[in-house]
């Protein structure tokens, strides 16, 4: 029997939440409830969910994932800890990083963030966003003032472990990141363990000239189910740099929906997915160029072993007003076994006539000539395969500007490879 609530259970949970004393929140939740009731949970009949069957994942019996493996922690960062979807107040000091608990914001009828939560980049027909909005309880709000640089990275750590991670109705978190004109910050989200089901929505509002480095490390257990969404509105001369590294889970999906709305706005996204043991990892990216002279880059690479599945859907939309747009996208997947499956779907939708846009996608195996070259020089086969995989992923990691973050990413990859020593040598 599934430990996850059904569609009707979600609706019942929504109906039990009242925000009478906070009118703006009550209205926001009511709209989300109505939209979610009309659409239901996403199915594979929805084109964007063609390769990721959430309903099936929710119906599967939970499996034992073993103890949680923590994600690499960058030195010098301000850490805010969430345990099974709840802020661990005794172990966190969000105020030191200029952040505040979402609960406090949601309880304030006069909060200035009422105009932003749920409104940064609205997606009215998105079922997961509506589910999260209707049920969000915990999370974090970060606001960086004009021309201010956050002195240290904000490290938001999510640990999911034990019975508390498998609540029937799931846990639903919301992060709001607001950078005023000329502000700069680095925010790292890290997930480990096995949530029974969780949704995490990160809303990013970047004013003119703001710069955000946004990193997601996902080291889920094999039984984890999570659907996450990052929404970003990027204004003139602002920059969003994202790096997403995931091992997947029973069901693991992250969507990045970005709108480059101002002149010279930029988005630079890199990602790595490493899957094994029947895991599923979905990276879905939609970047909309809506301002002149905007630029975007997407570089994603995956290594898949066992009977796992990796998904990359990358869409670039260029609106008529986005003359001078420059968009490039490249995805590559490395299959380490005959049972692994990669679903790669690049898309371009261009409605302007003065643009530079390109995309490319490849899927293949390790180069036997390169493998023979290394083995001929005395390197054991398993080690030779590891070296080739690390080299395949190195270009994405090298794009990280921070040496400390590069070291974290390299440690993450190295740890995953060490756990695949029995699989990789036998991949054919």
PLY file of the C-alpha trace (Angstrom):
ply
format ascii 1.0
element vertex 428
property float x
property float y
property float z
element edge 427
property int vertex1
property int vertex2
end_header
0.00 0.00 0.00
1.19 3.47 -0.84
2.08 5.80 2.02
1.23 8.78 -0.17
-2.07 10.65 -0.13
-4.42 10.40 -3.08
-5.70 13.35 -5.10
-8.82 13.51 -2.90
-6.67 13.43 0.24
-4.73 16.44 -1.04
-8.00 18.30 -1.61
-9.18 17.39 1.88
-5.92 18.64 3.38
-6.28 21.90 1.45
-9.83 22.38 2.71
-8.59 22.10 6.30
-6.29 25.13 6.00
-7.79 28.49 6.94
-6.07 31.88 6.66
-8.89 34.12 7.83
-6.54 36.51 9.63
-4.24 36.85 6.61
-6.45 37.86 3.65
-3.72 37.91 1.00
-2.64 34.35 1.86
-6.20 33.08 2.01
-6.92 34.45 -1.45
-3.68 32.97 -2.83
-4.42 29.53 -1.40
-8.03 29.56 -2.56
-7.03 30.30 -6.14
-4.42 27.51 -6.02
-6.97 25.06 -4.56
-9.45 25.82 -7.32
-6.85 25.43 -10.07
-5.49 22.19 -8.59
-8.97 20.72 -8.21
-9.61 21.43 -11.88
-6.39 19.92 -13.21
-5.48 17.13 -10.81
-2.00 15.66 -10.59
0.00 15.74 -13.83
-0.04 12.62 -16.00
1.98 11.48 -18.99
-0.76 12.81 -21.24
0.64 16.26 -20.47
3.46 16.80 -22.97
5.88 18.24 -20.40
5.37 15.11 -18.25
5.63 12.59 -21.07
8.76 10.94 -19.65
7.98 11.24 -15.93
5.03 9.37 -14.46
4.34 10.95 -11.08
1.07 9.07 -10.51
2.81 5.74 -10.95
5.61 6.75 -8.59
3.12 7.77 -5.91
1.35 4.42 -6.20
4.49 2.32 -5.72
5.21 0.88 -2.28
8.02 2.66 -0.47
11.40 0.94 -0.40
14.11 1.02 2.20
16.82 3.44 1.07
19.21 2.86 3.94
20.79 5.72 5.92
20.88 9.18 4.37
24.15 10.28 2.79
24.84 13.97 3.43
25.66 16.30 0.56
29.02 18.11 0.46
28.98 21.26 2.59
30.81 24.35 1.29
33.18 25.90 3.85
32.21 29.23 5.39
28.55 29.08 4.38
25.63 30.11 6.61
23.65 26.90 7.13
19.88 26.72 7.56
18.65 23.21 8.30
15.28 21.68 7.48
14.53 18.26 8.96
11.75 16.34 7.23
10.36 19.54 5.77
10.39 21.60 8.99
12.83 24.33 9.95
15.16 23.11 12.70
15.16 26.37 14.62
17.60 25.23 17.28
20.16 24.28 14.65
19.71 27.24 12.30
20.26 30.97 12.38
18.65 32.31 9.19
18.86 35.92 10.42
22.67 35.73 10.24
22.34 35.33 6.48
19.67 38.01 6.15
16.89 35.42 5.77
13.68 34.80 7.69
11.41 31.76 8.17
8.56 31.52 5.70
6.12 30.78 8.55
6.69 34.28 9.93
6.03 35.86 6.55
2.86 33.83 5.92
1.49 34.90 9.31
1.96 38.63 8.61
-1.09 40.37 7.07
1.06 43.39 6.15
4.20 41.70 4.83
5.75 43.41 1.78
6.42 39.95 0.33
2.70 39.35 -0.23
3.09 40.85 -3.71
5.86 38.39 -4.56
4.96 34.98 -3.10
3.16 33.16 -5.86
3.55 36.13 -8.24
7.22 36.20 -9.32
6.60 34.30 -12.54
3.01 32.94 -12.36
2.16 29.61 -14.02
-1.57 29.19 -13.48
-1.79 25.83 -15.23
1.08 24.18 -13.33
-0.36 21.48 -11.03
2.73 21.12 -8.80
2.95 24.88 -8.25
-0.73 25.01 -7.33
-0.35 22.03 -4.98
2.63 23.66 -3.30
0.93 27.06 -3.00
-2.16 25.55 -1.43
-0.20 23.50 1.14
3.07 25.43 1.73
3.85 25.82 5.41
7.59 26.09 5.85
10.51 27.50 3.95
12.66 30.59 3.79
12.67 34.16 2.49
15.93 35.87 1.52
15.99 39.57 0.67
19.26 41.26 -0.33
19.20 45.07 -0.40
20.40 47.23 -3.33
24.11 47.06 -4.20
24.75 44.60 -1.38
26.67 41.34 -1.66
25.80 38.48 0.67
29.13 37.98 2.49
28.87 34.18 2.58
26.82 31.60 0.70
23.43 30.66 2.13
23.41 26.87 2.50
19.86 25.52 2.78
20.13 21.90 3.84
17.16 19.53 3.64
17.50 16.21 5.48
14.82 13.55 5.04
15.11 10.52 7.27
12.99 8.18 9.42
9.22 7.94 9.79
8.89 11.72 9.86
9.99 11.86 6.22
6.99 9.78 5.10
3.99 11.86 6.12
0.90 10.72 4.14
0.09 14.16 2.73
3.72 14.98 1.88
5.64 18.13 2.78
5.60 21.31 0.72
8.26 24.01 1.03
8.59 27.44 -0.53
11.75 29.53 -0.92
11.63 33.16 -1.98
14.85 34.87 -3.09
14.66 38.61 -3.78
17.71 40.54 -4.96
17.32 44.27 -5.35
19.21 46.43 -7.91
22.88 45.47 -8.08
22.65 42.88 -5.28
24.63 39.61 -5.37
24.22 36.29 -3.56
25.04 32.59 -3.67
22.32 30.19 -2.53
22.87 26.44 -2.26
20.00 23.99 -1.82
21.04 20.51 -0.71
18.76 17.48 -0.34
19.57 14.10 1.17
17.52 11.15 2.36
14.16 9.84 1.21
11.08 12.09 1.42
7.88 10.07 0.98
6.71 12.93 -1.20
7.75 16.55 -1.21
7.38 19.59 -3.41
9.86 22.46 -3.26
9.23 25.71 -5.10
11.97 28.34 -5.31
10.89 31.78 -6.53
13.66 34.12 -7.66
13.14 37.83 -8.35
16.25 39.54 -9.75
16.11 43.32 -10.15
18.28 45.29 -12.58
21.94 44.34 -12.39
21.43 41.67 -9.70
23.49 38.46 -9.78
22.49 35.12 -8.28
24.45 31.88 -8.17
21.96 29.10 -7.45
23.19 25.55 -6.80
21.14 22.41 -6.14
22.76 19.23 -4.80
20.42 16.23 -4.64
21.68 13.07 -2.97
18.37 11.34 -2.45
17.80 7.78 -1.33
16.44 5.26 -3.79
12.89 5.63 -2.38
12.74 9.43 -2.59
9.88 11.17 -4.34
10.23 14.89 -5.01
8.97 17.35 -7.60
10.74 20.71 -7.45
10.32 23.90 -9.44
12.54 26.98 -9.74
10.85 30.11 -11.09
12.90 33.18 -11.96
12.18 36.65 -13.32
15.43 38.23 -14.55
15.39 41.98 -15.20
17.74 44.23 -17.20
21.46 43.34 -16.99
20.71 40.81 -14.24
22.24 37.34 -14.22
21.00 33.96 -13.00
23.60 31.18 -12.87
22.26 27.75 -11.98
24.06 24.48 -11.36
22.03 21.33 -10.70
23.62 18.02 -9.64
21.41 15.04 -8.85
21.49 11.29 -8.32
17.74 11.02 -8.83
15.42 8.85 -6.75
12.31 6.74 -7.15
10.91 9.92 -8.71
13.01 13.06 -8.90
12.10 16.00 -11.11
13.37 19.56 -11.14
12.00 22.22 -13.46
13.65 25.57 -14.08
11.23 28.07 -15.62
13.02 31.35 -16.31
11.91 34.59 -17.94
14.55 37.01 -19.22
12.40 40.12 -19.24
14.92 42.97 -19.38
17.55 44.10 -21.86
20.84 42.19 -21.52
19.39 39.74 -18.98
21.35 36.48 -18.80
20.80 32.89 -17.68
23.59 30.31 -17.53
22.53 26.80 -16.53
24.67 23.70 -16.09
23.59 20.33 -14.83
24.72 16.77 -14.18
22.51 13.77 -13.51
23.98 10.48 -12.25
21.50 7.62 -12.04
21.64 3.95 -11.11
19.60 1.20 -9.40
16.30 1.92 -11.13
16.36 5.63 -10.25
14.62 8.38 -12.21
15.93 11.92 -12.68
14.18 14.57 -14.78
15.64 18.00 -15.61
13.13 20.15 -17.46
14.22 23.66 -18.48
12.13 26.37 -20.14
13.84 29.71 -20.75
11.73 32.49 -22.23
13.58 35.39 -23.87
11.24 38.36 -23.52
13.70 41.27 -23.65
16.17 42.52 -26.27
19.77 41.32 -26.36
19.16 38.58 -23.79
21.41 35.52 -23.58
21.08 31.99 -22.23
23.29 28.91 -22.04
22.35 25.35 -21.10
24.92 22.57 -20.74
23.69 19.29 -19.25
25.40 15.93 -19.05
24.31 12.62 -17.60
25.82 9.24 -16.76
23.33 6.39 -16.40
23.91 2.85 -15.20
21.73 -0.11 -14.25
18.08 0.14 -15.28
17.81 3.85 -14.52
16.26 6.66 -16.54
17.53 10.18 -17.09
15.42 12.90 -18.70
16.48 16.26 -20.10
13.89 18.53 -21.68
15.31 21.88 -22.67
13.11 24.50 -24.30
14.09 28.00 -25.44
11.29 30.41 -26.34
12.15 33.67 -28.07
9.33 36.22 -28.01
8.89 38.75 -30.86
10.22 41.56 -28.68
13.44 39.65 -27.90
15.45 40.84 -30.90
19.16 40.13 -30.58
18.62 37.08 -28.37
21.50 34.61 -28.11
20.52 31.13 -26.87
22.62 27.98 -26.88
21.78 24.54 -25.56
23.76 21.30 -25.46
22.95 18.01 -23.72
24.89 14.75 -23.71
24.16 11.44 -22.02
26.51 8.54 -21.38
24.91 5.09 -21.12
26.92 2.76 -18.89
24.63 -0.24 -19.30
22.28 -1.69 -21.89
19.34 -1.27 -19.52
19.80 2.47 -18.89
17.53 4.89 -20.75
18.06 8.53 -21.66
15.18 10.68 -22.89
16.53 13.89 -24.43
14.19 16.49 -25.90
15.64 19.84 -27.07
13.25 22.52 -28.36
13.46 25.96 -29.94
10.45 28.24 -30.38
11.60 31.39 -32.20
9.25 34.29 -32.96
11.93 36.93 -33.59
14.00 37.32 -36.77
17.31 38.67 -35.41
18.58 35.92 -33.13
21.40 33.40 -32.62
19.98 30.10 -31.38
21.34 26.57 -31.43
20.81 23.24 -29.74
22.39 19.82 -29.84
21.94 16.45 -28.15
23.91 13.21 -28.17
23.58 9.86 -26.41
26.20 7.13 -26.52
28.58 4.80 -24.71
32.15 5.18 -23.53
34.61 5.45 -26.40
36.20 1.98 -26.74
39.32 3.49 -28.34
39.88 5.81 -25.39
39.26 2.94 -22.98
41.77 0.74 -24.85
44.34 3.58 -24.79
44.16 3.82 -20.99
44.15 0.07 -20.41
47.16 -0.33 -22.70
49.06 1.90 -20.29
48.39 -0.33 -17.33
45.29 1.35 -15.93
42.72 -1.21 -14.67
39.44 -1.23 -16.59
37.28 0.03 -13.72
39.65 2.94 -13.05
39.90 3.73 -16.76
36.11 3.94 -17.00
35.99 6.25 -13.97
38.58 8.56 -15.52
36.64 8.77 -18.77
33.37 9.50 -16.96
34.99 12.20 -14.83
36.46 13.80 -17.97
33.03 13.65 -19.64
31.48 15.60 -16.74
34.40 17.97 -16.11
33.30 20.69 -18.55
30.08 21.33 -16.62
31.82 21.44 -13.24
34.55 23.74 -14.56
31.92 26.41 -15.28
31.42 26.92 -11.53
33.20 30.13 -10.57
33.82 29.14 -6.93
36.73 26.81 -6.23
34.97 25.57 -3.09
31.83 24.70 -5.03
33.85 22.98 -7.74
35.47 20.87 -5.02
32.01 19.98 -3.63
30.77 18.96 -7.06
33.88 16.89 -7.77
33.53 15.13 -4.40
29.88 14.41 -5.20
30.78 12.83 -8.56
33.70 10.88 -7.10
31.50 9.45 -4.35
28.87 8.35 -6.88
31.50 6.68 -9.05
32.96 4.82 -6.08
29.50 3.39 -5.44
29.29 2.11 -9.01
32.45 -0.02 -9.00
30.43 -3.21 -9.41
28.31 -1.78 -12.22
30.68 0.20 -14.39
33.26 -2.53 -15.13
30.52 -4.78 -16.47
28.72 -2.17 -18.57
28.57 -3.27 -22.17
0 1
1 2
2 3
3 4
4 5
5 6
6 7
7 8
8 9
9 10
10 11
11 12
12 13
13 14
14 15
15 16
16 17
17 18
18 19
19 20
20 21
21 22
22 23
23 24
24 25
25 26
26 27
27 28
28 29
29 30
30 31
31 32
32 33
33 34
34 35
35 36
36 37
37 38
38 39
39 40
40 41
41 42
42 43
43 44
44 45
45 46
46 47
47 48
48 49
49 50
50 51
51 52
52 53
53 54
54 55
55 56
56 57
57 58
58 59
59 60
60 61
61 62
62 63
63 64
64 65
65 66
66 67
67 68
68 69
69 70
70 71
71 72
72 73
73 74
74 75
75 76
76 77
77 78
78 79
79 80
80 81
81 82
82 83
83 84
84 85
85 86
86 87
87 88
88 89
89 90
90 91
91 92
92 93
93 94
94 95
95 96
96 97
97 98
98 99
99 100
100 101
101 102
102 103
103 104
104 105
105 106
106 107
107 108
108 109
109 110
110 111
111 112
112 113
113 114
114 115
115 116
116 117
117 118
118 119
119 120
120 121
121 122
122 123
123 124
124 125
125 126
126 127
127 128
128 129
129 130
130 131
131 132
132 133
133 134
134 135
135 136
136 137
137 138
138 139
139 140
140 141
141 142
142 143
143 144
144 145
145 146
146 147
147 148
148 149
149 150
150 151
151 152
152 153
153 154
154 155
155 156
156 157
157 158
158 159
159 160
160 161
161 162
162 163
163 164
164 165
165 166
166 167
167 168
168 169
169 170
170 171
171 172
172 173
173 174
174 175
175 176
176 177
177 178
178 179
179 180
180 181
181 182
182 183
183 184
184 185
185 186
186 187
187 188
188 189
189 190
190 191
191 192
192 193
193 194
194 195
195 196
196 197
197 198
198 199
199 200
200 201
201 202
202 203
203 204
204 205
205 206
206 207
207 208
208 209
209 210
210 211
211 212
212 213
213 214
214 215
215 216
216 217
217 218
218 219
219 220
220 221
221 222
222 223
223 224
224 225
225 226
226 227
227 228
228 229
229 230
230 231
231 232
232 233
233 234
234 235
235 236
236 237
237 238
238 239
239 240
240 241
241 242
242 243
243 244
244 245
245 246
246 247
247 248
248 249
249 250
250 251
251 252
252 253
253 254
254 255
255 256
256 257
257 258
258 259
259 260
260 261
261 262
262 263
263 264
264 265
265 266
266 267
267 268
268 269
269 270
270 271
271 272
272 273
273 274
274 275
275 276
276 277
277 278
278 279
279 280
280 281
281 282
282 283
283 284
284 285
285 286
286 287
287 288
288 289
289 290
290 291
291 292
292 293
293 294
294 295
295 296
296 297
297 298
298 299
299 300
300 301
301 302
302 303
303 304
304 305
305 306
306 307
307 308
308 309
309 310
310 311
311 312
312 313
313 314
314 315
315 316
316 317
317 318
318 319
319 320
320 321
321 322
322 323
323 324
324 325
325 326
326 327
327 328
328 329
329 330
330 331
331 332
332 333
333 334
334 335
335 336
336 337
337 338
338 339
339 340
340 341
341 342
342 343
343 344
344 345
345 346
346 347
347 348
348 349
349 350
350 351
351 352
352 353
353 354
354 355
355 356
356 357
357 358
358 359
359 360
360 361
361 362
362 363
363 364
364 365
365 366
366 367
367 368
368 369
369 370
370 371
371 372
372 373
373 374
374 375
375 376
376 377
377 378
378 379
379 380
380 381
381 382
382 383
383 384
384 385
385 386
386 387
387 388
388 389
389 390
390 391
391 392
392 393
393 394
394 395
395 396
396 397
397 398
398 399
399 400
400 401
401 402
402 403
403 404
404 405
405 406
406 407
407 408
408 409
409 410
410 411
411 412
412 413
413 414
414 415
415 416
416 417
417 418
418 419
419 420
420 421
421 422
422 423
423 424
424 425
425 426
426 427
